[in-house]
Structure formats: C-alpha cells, structure tokens
Amino acid sequence: MKTNPPIEAVLVLNLGTPDQPTTSALRLYLKQFLMDPKVIDAPFPIRWMIVNLFVLPFRPAQSAKKYKSIWMKEGSPLRVFTQRIVDSLQDKLPDTKVIMGMRYGNPSLRTVAQELNKNGIVKVTILPLYPHYAMSSYETAVEEAVRELSLANLQAKSISPWYDNALYIQALAAAMEAHKPSEYGFIVFSFHGIPVRHLHKTNKTGEPCKRSQPVCETPCAGHTTCYYYQTQKTASLLAESIGLSKDKYIVSYQSRLGSDKWLTPSTENVFRDLPSMGVSSVLVVAPSFVTDGLETLEELEVKGRETFLAAGGQTFQYLPALNDTPAFIDVLLTLIYKARNS
C-alpha cells in the first residue's frame, strides 16, 4: 500500500565541521564560523581584522593536524555521530522526514531548507543539539535555521534548551555510573566556555544579574537564556542524581579563544592544578557536548589527558558523549513529541 510522503520534518541542528582535515577546508570553515557576529561579537572591521590577519594565516594548518588525529573512516566525528542520530530518529519517526543541518559548513541550512521545500514539507521542528543557551551556539544556530526555513516558506518551531530535562540527566548519570565514578578521586564537568560579556548580552530581563552563588536558588526570568546558570544547574543535577558531594567535583569551562575574560575556571588549569591538590584520578564529563568532536576527542581526551598526567596525575578517563546511544535517542524523541504537542 502506497503511503503519503511526510509533510512534517525534524531538523537535527548541530554546529558544523570542515569537510576534510585539510588546511584549505579548515580555512573555509573557520572563516564562516569566526565571522559570525554572535561568535566574535566585535564590530565588522575589527572582526574582519582578527579573523583574516590573526587567525586564518595560522590556525587552519594547526586545526587540520588536530582534526586528522580524530578523523574517522566515515568522516568527521561530529558529522558521523549527528548522522547516526538522524538515522536512529528516522527509524522511530517513519511519518516524519528527519534531516541534518549545520550552522557552519555542510549540509548548509540553506541547502536543507530548499530540499525540504522541494519535498513538500510544510512544518519543521528544529532540534538543536545544544542543551544550553548561548548566543554563540544555540542562539545563532536557531536564528539562522528559522531564517532559512522561513525564506523557503516553511513553518518552523524550535525546541528550547533542555539542560535540566530529567531524561537527559538520567542518560548522563547512567553513563557515568557505568564508569563507576566512586572509583575516581574527582569528577570534572567540563562545559564549552564563552566570554563573560555574552552573559550580559543574552540577559533579557533588563536588570543586572543578581547571582550570589553558582546555582541561583531564586527563580529568575533570566535563567532561560543564562548559560552560566544552565551549565551549573546541569552539573548540580548530575551530582545529585549519583550522590556526588560538592567536594568531589568541579565545573570548568574549555575551548577559550582570544584574550577576553571568559568563564572560569578553565578546564586546562583544572587539569594542571588537581594533582597538586592530591587528586590522582579523574573522570571527565562534558555535558554540553552531546556529540563527540574536536573539543572532546582531541581537546579533552588527548590534550587534557596529557596536561593532567604531566602535572602528576595517574588516571584520566573521559566519558564519551551520549552520541546515538538508545538512551539519548529517547531523550530527543521526548523533546520532539513535547514540542509538537505544545
């Protein structure tokens, strides 16, 4: 029996990746990425000079070497794992078109929007693979997706950040438990870092932040767009779910770019300092990265390990991202169903 083609779609939205681990491919990717005013939020002339005079002449070759060290047979890890998520969701949603789109690189959001339009899609649910709200990740990706989908005459609805979603916390907690966290001296929750000024720019309340402690206990309208609050909340929920006391973990921030003031402490400094504090073994969890990529496989698992061991540490274990695990697919399905019924 012939079935009607789907009129609804789910756009699985991720950051992006270079097409190849080469200098030329990295130059194209980094230029698009860093020229985004929500990533380097400086006036255009300054941003142009930073990117074209100080970054692109040097960083592409350096980044290409890093990508080569983690490249999979099927391609870039981030794209491979995102595609696996798409395939798993498609199996669970036979009446829906599930497709991958990248904020930077390929498949571009414009190409995806045009493809959906040609295939008769009417409604699109945007599923950002970002649990936390930040202008340089969730905000820029969703805004660009909505813009391109609208230009293609498609109705778009985006899923809000899900940093405190119970199933997401349970999935991460179960993955941690499988690695027996009690056998490690310390847990490091490493999140992607952002410049501190981005917190002020995404504060929609019109009032200064009144934070007096890492996890604000008083409900605040600003929490919906506060990256710092959301990351700290995720970590505290995870710690609570596995019975981890506050003296057994730390929240840190990685992937710093430039000399501006960023969220602290930096993950690199934490790895360097822990051995001098008597910590010989660590379990590293990166909750903001739900698909493995350069920031986890190279920056944490390779460079982070080297830093910790060189400082005197003995055991370093990185917890892989949730990727396309069944538990995470269930998380995403729940988010999709909730968005469609709201």
C-alpha positions in Angstrom: 0.0 0.0 0.0 1.4 3.3 -1.0 1.8 5.9 1.8 1.7 9.6 1.5 5.0 11.4 1.8 5.6 13.2 5.1 4.6 16.9 5.4 6.5 17.4 8.7 10.2 17.3 9.3 12.7 17.4 12.2 15.8 19.4 11.6 18.6 18.0 13.7 20.8 21.1 14.1 24.5 21.0 15.1 27.4 23.3 15.0 29.2 22.1 11.9 32.6 20.7 10.8 35.1 21.0 8.0 34.6 18.7 5.0 38.1 17.4 5.2 41.0 17.6 7.7 43.0 19.8 5.4 44.3 23.4 5.7 42.1 24.6 2.8 39.0 23.0 4.3 39.7 24.4 7.7 40.3 27.9 6.3 36.8 27.9 4.7 35.1 26.5 7.8 36.9 28.8 10.3 36.2 31.9 8.2 32.4 31.2 8.2 32.5 30.3 11.9 34.5 33.1 13.2 32.9 35.8 11.0 29.6 35.1 12.8 29.0 38.3 14.9 27.5 36.1 17.6 30.8 34.2 17.9 33.2 37.1 17.7 30.9 39.9 18.7 33.1 42.8 17.6 32.2 45.4 15.0 32.7 44.1 11.5 36.0 45.9 10.7 37.6 44.6 13.9 36.2 41.1 13.5 37.5 41.1 9.9 41.0 42.0 11.0 41.0 39.5 13.8 39.9 36.6 11.5 41.8 37.5 8.4 45.0 38.9 9.8 45.5 36.9 13.1 43.5 33.7 12.8 43.4 32.5 9.2 47.1 32.8 8.4 48.0 30.3 11.2 45.1 28.4 12.8 43.8 26.4 9.8 47.1 24.4 9.5 47.1 23.8 13.3 43.5 22.8 13.4 43.9 20.5 10.4 46.5 18.5 12.3 44.1 18.1 15.2 41.3 17.0 13.0 43.5 14.4 11.3 44.2 12.9 14.7 40.5 12.2 15.4 39.1 11.7 11.8 37.0 8.6 11.4 36.8 6.4 8.3 33.3 7.7 7.6 34.4 11.3 8.1 34.4 14.0 10.8 33.2 12.5 14.1 30.7 15.3 14.7 29.1 14.8 11.3 29.2 11.0 11.7 27.5 10.9 15.1 25.0 13.5 14.0 24.0 11.4 11.0 23.7 8.4 13.2 21.3 10.3 15.4 19.3 11.3 12.4 19.2 7.7 11.2 18.0 6.5 14.6 15.3 9.1 14.8 14.2 8.4 11.3 13.6 4.7 12.3 11.5 5.9 15.2 9.6 8.5 13.2 8.6 6.9 9.8 6.0 9.5 9.1 8.4 12.4 9.5 11.4 13.5 7.4 14.4 13.7 9.7 17.4 15.6 8.3 20.7 17.0 9.4 21.7 20.7 9.1 24.8 22.5 10.2 25.2 26.1 11.3 28.6 26.2 9.6 29.8 24.0 6.8 27.8 21.3 5.2 25.0 20.4 4.8 24.2 24.1 5.0 20.9 25.3 6.4 20.0 27.0 3.1 20.5 23.7 1.2 18.5 21.8 3.8 15.6 24.3 3.7 15.4 24.2 -0.1 15.5 20.4 -0.1 12.6 20.3 2.4 10.6 22.7 0.4 11.1 20.7 -2.8 9.9 17.5 -1.0 6.6 19.0 0.1 7.4 19.6 3.7 5.2 22.2 5.4 6.2 22.2 9.1 9.7 21.8 10.6 10.6 21.2 14.2 14.2 22.4 14.9 16.0 20.2 17.3 19.3 21.9 18.3 21.9 19.6 19.7 22.7 22.2 22.3 21.3 21.5 25.8 22.3 25.0 27.0 21.5 28.5 25.7 24.5 30.6 24.5 24.5 33.3 21.8 27.5 31.7 20.1 25.8 28.3 19.8 22.1 27.8 20.4 21.0 31.4 19.6 23.0 31.8 16.4 22.1 28.3 15.1 18.4 28.6 15.8 18.1 32.1 14.4 19.8 31.1 11.2 17.7 28.0 10.8 14.5 29.9 11.4 15.6 32.5 8.8 16.5 30.0 6.1 13.4 27.9 6.7 11.2 31.0 6.5 12.8 32.0 3.2 11.8 28.6 1.9 8.2 29.2 3.0 8.4 26.6 5.8 6.8 26.8 9.2 9.4 26.4 11.9 9.2 25.7 15.6 12.4 25.4 17.7 12.9 23.2 20.8 14.1 25.2 23.8 17.3 24.4 25.7 16.9 21.2 27.8 19.7 21.5 30.3 17.5 20.2 33.1 15.4 17.7 31.2 15.0 14.7 33.5 15.7 12.1 30.8 18.8 13.9 29.7 20.1 14.0 33.3 19.2 10.3 33.7 21.0 9.3 30.5 24.2 11.2 31.5 24.0 9.8 35.1 23.6 6.2 33.8 26.6 6.7 31.5 28.6 8.0 34.5 27.5 5.1 36.7 28.7 2.6 34.1 32.2 4.1 34.6 32.0 3.6 38.4 32.5 7.3 39.4 33.2 6.3 43.0 36.5 4.8 41.9 37.8 8.2 40.8 39.1 10.8 43.2 37.4 13.6 41.4 34.8 14.4 38.7 35.4 17.3 36.2 32.3 18.6 34.5 33.8 20.5 31.5 31.5 22.8 29.5 32.3 24.8 26.5 33.4 28.3 27.6 32.0 31.6 26.5 33.2 35.3 27.0 31.6 36.7 30.2 30.2 39.6 28.2 28.0 37.2 26.3 26.1 36.6 29.6 25.2 40.2 29.7 24.2 40.3 26.1 21.8 37.4 26.5 20.3 38.7 29.7 16.7 39.6 28.5 15.5 40.8 31.9 16.8 44.4 31.5 18.3 44.1 35.0 21.8 43.3 36.2 22.4 39.7 37.2 22.0 39.3 41.0 23.8 36.0 41.2 25.3 35.4 44.6 26.2 31.8 44.2 27.0 29.4 41.3 23.5 27.9 41.1 20.8 30.6 41.7 18.2 29.3 44.1 15.8 32.2 43.4 13.7 31.7 40.2 14.6 34.3 37.7 13.4 35.1 34.2 17.0 35.4 33.1 17.6 31.7 33.6 16.0 30.9 30.3 19.0 32.5 28.5 21.7 32.3 31.1 24.5 29.9 30.0 26.3 30.1 33.3 23.2 29.2 35.3 22.2 26.4 33.0 25.6 24.7 33.0 25.9 24.9 36.7 22.4 23.5 37.1 23.1 20.6 34.8 26.2 19.8 36.9 24.4 20.0 40.2 21.5 17.8 39.0 24.0 15.2 37.8 25.9 15.3 41.0 22.7 14.9 43.0 21.5 12.1 40.8 24.6 9.9 41.6 25.0 11.1 45.1 28.2 13.1 44.5 29.2 15.5 47.2 30.3 19.1 46.4 33.9 18.4 47.4 34.2 15.6 44.8 33.5 17.6 41.6 34.2 20.9 39.9 32.6 22.7 37.0 35.0 24.2 34.5 35.0 25.7 31.0 37.1 24.9 28.0 37.9 26.0 24.4 38.8 29.6 25.2 39.6 31.8 22.2 41.3 35.2 22.5 42.3 37.2 25.5 39.0 38.5 26.7 37.6 37.5 30.1 35.9 34.1 29.8 34.0 31.9 32.3 36.3 30.3 34.8 37.9 28.1 36.0 39.4 26.9 32.7 39.4 23.2 32.2 43.1 23.3 31.3 44.0 25.0 34.5 41.9 22.5 36.5 43.7 19.5 34.9 47.0 21.2 35.7 46.1 22.1 39.3 44.3 19.0 40.6 47.4 16.7 41.1 49.0 19.3 43.4 45.7 19.1 45.4 46.2 15.4 45.9 43.9 14.3 43.1 45.5 11.4 41.2 42.5 10.1 39.2 39.7 12.0 37.4 36.6 11.2 35.4 35.9 13.9 32.9 32.3 14.5 31.7 31.4 17.1 29.1 27.6 17.6 29.3 27.3 20.4 26.8 28.8 18.2 24.0 26.2 15.6 23.1 28.1 14.5 20.0 31.8 13.9 20.2 34.0 16.1 18.1 37.3 18.1 18.2 36.6 19.7 21.6 36.1 16.3 23.3 38.2 13.8 21.4 41.2 16.0 20.9 41.0 18.8 23.4 39.8 16.7 26.4 40.7 13.1 25.7 44.2 13.8 24.2 45.4 17.2 25.4 43.5 17.1 28.6 45.0 13.8 29.5 48.5 15.0 28.6 48.1 18.0 30.8 46.8 16.0 33.8 49.4 13.3 33.6 52.2 15.8 33.1 51.1 17.6 36.2 51.4 14.4 38.2 48.0 12.7 37.8 47.8 9.0 37.3 44.4 8.0 35.9 42.4 10.1 33.4 39.1 8.8 32.0 37.0 10.8 29.5 33.3 9.8 29.4 32.2 9.6 25.7 29.4 11.9 24.6 25.9 10.5 24.5 26.0 10.4 20.7 23.5 8.0 19.2 23.0 5.8 22.3 19.5 4.5 22.8 19.0 6.5 26.0 19.8 9.7 24.2 17.6 8.9 21.3 14.8 8.5 23.8 15.6 11.9 25.2 15.4 13.5 21.7 12.2 11.7 20.9 10.6 13.1 24.1 11.7 16.6 23.2 10.2 16.3 19.7 6.9 14.9 21.0 6.6 17.7 23.6 7.4 20.4 21.0 4.8 19.1 18.6 2.1 18.9 21.3 2.8 22.4 22.7 
